[in-house]
Amino acid sequence: MTAVYAVRPVTDAAIDTVRITRIERQLFDDLPDTALTADDRAFLEEYMSDLVRPYGFALRDAVLNGGTGRRYEEMAEALIAATVSTDDPVDLVILAFAVPDARAGRTTATYRGASLPGDPLAFAVCDQGTAATFTALRLARELARTGDCRRGLVLVVEQATLPYLPDGPAALPARPAAVALRCGDTGPARLAVHRQHAGVPAGVLDALLAAELAELCAGPGEVTLVLGGGLAGRATPPRTVDRVRIAPEGQPATGVWWALADELMPGGPRRVVLADHEPALGYLGLVALDVAG
């Protein structure tokens, strides 16, 4: 049975207390590969075979043998340990990813180890490409309105290995990486504006992006614009923008959020606008954060 959750529309002025408290980020190149047991390999082979059979994809022996890929469970645990404690728990955990986990077998979004105290609401957002984190933040903001999920954690994870060989070109991350966005009532960055546009045709994207940036980047204070790889070389920054940053190459899902961590460093009051585009699905996501000095 599939659960369906209704999310009430949120206007930009509807909530002004959701803030990003801190950001943690980590690369996982040095995370050791763990070999699969015979039972684990048999399960993974059967599970993945059932998934790819209707599409004619071939499985990758290296993944089945445990020789490559990073489990999102392990990546998430490392960032949870850095952002959550028994003295500072969370009410909500959202896992956002685009590339499927290379090692199936446990539901990462609902896995709660010793590193995650309490019993927070936990779920995943996927199948939206780079738009997944924008959706996760929108849900975190809406759930905060209930009063039961004021302390949230959005985990953005990506790994560079598919457990199967796709039938066409697939853009994969260059390295396994993860970013944790800790949200709460207090913190240096207030989530001022959040907008998502779905099904944006290629011929409309430039005009829509220009209009959104002109509005979000307007104002008397300093403005930094962070662009994801999906918009690199495409967006023309408004004159009101003081600085433009491009997300790190090879990090399609974590890139803009990785760059955001640098923007929370101490400094004067400013606005940080993040924008990214998911070309395969036509999603355009924009977030404006008002950062305290």
C-alpha positions in Angstrom: 0.0 0.0 0.0 1.3 3.4 -0.9 0.9 6.2 1.6 -0.3 9.6 0.2 0.5 12.7 2.2 -1.3 16.0 1.5 0.9 19.1 1.9 -0.7 22.4 2.3 0.6 25.2 0.1 2.9 27.6 1.8 3.3 31.2 1.0 6.6 32.9 1.5 5.2 35.0 4.4 3.5 32.1 6.1 6.5 31.1 8.2 9.5 33.0 9.1 11.1 31.0 11.9 12.7 28.1 10.0 16.4 28.6 10.0 19.4 26.6 9.0 21.3 26.2 12.3 24.4 24.6 10.9 25.8 22.7 7.9 28.1 19.7 7.9 29.6 18.2 4.8 31.9 15.3 4.0 33.5 13.4 1.2 33.7 9.6 1.5 36.5 8.5 -0.8 38.2 6.8 2.0 35.2 4.9 3.3 36.3 1.2 3.2 34.4 -1.2 0.9 32.9 -4.0 2.8 32.5 -7.4 1.2 29.1 -9.0 1.1 28.3 -12.3 2.7 26.9 -15.0 0.5 23.4 -14.4 1.9 23.7 -10.6 1.4 24.9 -11.1 -2.2 22.1 -13.5 -3.0 19.5 -11.1 -1.6 21.0 -8.1 -3.5 21.2 -10.0 -6.8 17.6 -11.1 -6.5 16.4 -7.7 -5.4 18.2 -5.8 -8.1 17.4 -8.3 -10.8 13.7 -7.9 -10.1 14.0 -4.1 -10.4 15.9 -4.0 -13.7 14.4 -6.9 -15.5 11.5 -4.9 -17.1 14.0 -2.4 -18.5 16.6 -4.8 -19.8 19.4 -3.3 -17.7 22.4 -5.4 -16.7 23.7 -5.7 -13.2 27.2 -4.8 -12.2 29.2 -7.6 -10.7 31.5 -5.2 -8.9 28.6 -3.9 -6.9 27.2 -7.3 -6.2 30.6 -8.4 -4.9 30.8 -5.5 -2.6 33.8 -4.0 -4.3 32.4 -0.5 -5.0 29.7 1.9 -3.9 29.1 3.7 -0.6 26.0 2.8 1.5 23.9 5.8 2.3 23.3 4.4 5.7 27.1 4.7 6.5 27.3 8.2 5.0 24.2 9.4 6.9 25.5 8.0 10.2 28.7 10.0 9.9 26.8 13.3 9.5 24.2 12.4 12.1 27.0 12.0 14.6 28.3 15.5 13.8 24.9 17.2 14.0 22.7 15.3 16.5 23.2 14.3 20.1 21.1 13.1 23.0 21.2 16.7 24.4 20.2 18.2 21.0 17.9 15.7 19.2 15.7 16.2 16.1 12.1 15.7 15.4 12.4 15.1 11.7 15.0 13.5 9.3 14.6 13.7 5.6 17.0 11.8 3.3 17.3 13.4 -0.2 19.1 11.6 -3.0 19.1 11.1 -6.8 21.4 8.1 -7.4 19.9 4.9 -5.8 21.8 3.3 -3.0 24.3 0.8 -4.4 23.7 -1.6 -1.5 20.0 -2.3 -0.9 18.7 -4.3 2.0 17.8 -1.8 4.6 15.6 1.3 4.4 18.1 4.0 5.0 15.4 6.7 5.6 13.9 4.9 8.5 17.1 3.3 9.9 17.7 4.6 13.4 21.0 3.5 15.0 22.5 4.6 18.3 23.7 7.7 16.6 20.2 9.1 16.2 18.4 9.4 19.6 14.7 9.6 20.0 12.1 8.6 17.5 12.0 11.3 14.8 9.7 11.2 11.8 11.9 10.0 9.0 11.4 9.5 5.2 13.2 9.9 1.9 12.7 12.1 -1.2 14.0 10.6 -4.4 13.2 10.3 -8.1 13.5 14.1 -8.5 17.1 14.4 -9.5 18.8 17.5 -8.1 15.4 18.9 -7.1 15.2 16.4 -4.2 16.8 18.7 -1.7 14.7 21.6 -2.6 11.6 19.4 -2.1 13.0 18.2 1.2 13.5 21.7 2.5 9.9 22.6 1.4 8.6 19.7 3.4 10.7 20.5 6.4 9.4 24.0 6.4 5.8 22.9 6.1 6.1 20.2 8.8 7.6 22.8 11.1 4.3 24.6 11.0 2.6 21.6 12.9 4.8 22.4 15.9 5.9 18.8 16.2 8.9 19.0 13.8 10.6 22.2 14.8 14.0 20.6 14.8 14.8 19.0 11.5 17.7 17.4 9.7 17.9 17.2 5.9 20.6 14.8 4.7 21.7 15.1 1.0 23.7 12.1 -0.2 25.2 11.0 -3.5 27.5 8.2 -4.5 29.2 7.6 -7.8 28.2 4.0 -8.6 25.0 2.6 -10.1 24.2 -1.0 -9.2 23.3 -1.6 -12.9 24.4 -0.5 -16.3 21.8 1.9 -17.7 20.8 1.8 -21.4 21.9 5.4 -22.0 24.1 8.2 -20.7 23.7 8.9 -17.0 25.3 11.8 -15.2 26.8 10.5 -12.0 28.7 12.3 -9.2 32.5 12.2 -9.4 32.9 11.3 -5.8 30.7 10.1 -2.9 29.6 13.1 -0.8 27.0 14.1 1.7 25.7 17.4 3.3 23.6 17.7 6.4 21.4 20.8 6.8 20.3 21.2 10.5 17.1 23.2 10.8 15.5 24.9 13.8 14.0 28.0 15.4 17.3 29.7 15.7 20.4 29.9 13.6 22.4 32.2 11.2 20.3 31.7 8.1 16.5 32.3 7.8 14.7 30.5 5.1 13.1 33.6 3.6 11.8 32.3 0.2 11.4 28.9 -1.3 10.1 28.3 -4.8 9.9 25.3 -7.1 8.7 25.2 -10.7 7.9 21.8 -12.3 7.8 20.9 -15.9 9.6 24.0 -17.1 10.2 23.7 -20.9 13.7 24.5 -22.1 12.5 27.5 -24.1 10.9 29.1 -21.0 13.7 28.4 -18.5 15.9 31.4 -19.2 13.1 34.0 -18.9 11.6 32.4 -15.8 15.0 32.2 -14.1 15.8 35.8 -15.0 12.5 37.0 -13.5 13.0 34.9 -10.3 16.5 36.1 -9.8 15.6 39.7 -10.4 13.1 39.5 -7.6 15.0 37.3 -5.1 18.3 39.2 -5.5 16.7 42.7 -5.2 17.3 44.7 -2.0 19.7 47.1 -0.4 22.0 44.5 1.2 24.8 42.3 -0.1 23.7 39.4 -2.3 25.5 36.2 -3.1 24.2 33.9 -5.9 25.0 30.2 -5.8 24.3 28.3 -9.0 24.1 24.6 -9.4 25.7 22.7 -12.3 22.4 22.6 -14.1 22.6 26.4 -14.5 26.3 26.9 -14.9 27.0 29.2 -17.9 23.2 29.8 -18.4 22.1 32.3 -15.9 22.9 36.0 -16.2 23.2 37.4 -12.6 21.2 40.6 -11.9 23.2 43.8 -11.3 22.2 43.6 -7.7 24.3 40.5 -7.2 27.7 41.2 -5.5 29.2 37.7 -5.9 28.4 34.6 -7.9 29.5 31.1 -6.9 29.2 27.9 -9.1 28.7 24.7 -7.3 31.6 22.3 -7.3 31.9 20.2 -10.5 31.0 16.5 -10.1 28.5 17.1 -7.3 25.1 17.4 -9.0 23.0 16.7 -5.9 25.2 18.1 -3.1 27.0 20.9 -5.0 24.9 24.0 -4.1 24.4 22.9 -0.5 28.2 22.2 -0.2 28.9 25.7 -1.4 26.3 27.1 1.0 28.3 25.9 4.0 31.0 28.5 3.1 28.3 31.2 3.0 27.4 30.6 6.7 30.8 31.7 7.9 30.8 34.9 10.0 30.4 38.1 8.1 28.0 41.0 7.6 24.2 40.6 7.1 23.6 39.4 3.5 21.2 37.4 1.3 22.3 34.1 -0.3 20.2 32.9 -3.2 20.6 29.3 -4.4 19.2 28.1 -7.8 19.5 24.8 -9.7 17.8 23.1 -12.6 17.1 19.4 -13.1 17.1 19.2 -17.0 15.8 15.6 -17.2 12.6 16.5 -15.3 12.3 20.2 -15.9 12.5 21.3 -12.3 13.7 24.7 -11.3 14.4 25.3 -7.6 15.2 28.5 -5.8 15.9 29.3 -2.2 16.7 32.7 -0.6 18.4 32.7 2.8 18.8 35.9 4.9 22.1 35.3 6.8 22.8 37.2 10.0 26.2 38.9 10.5 
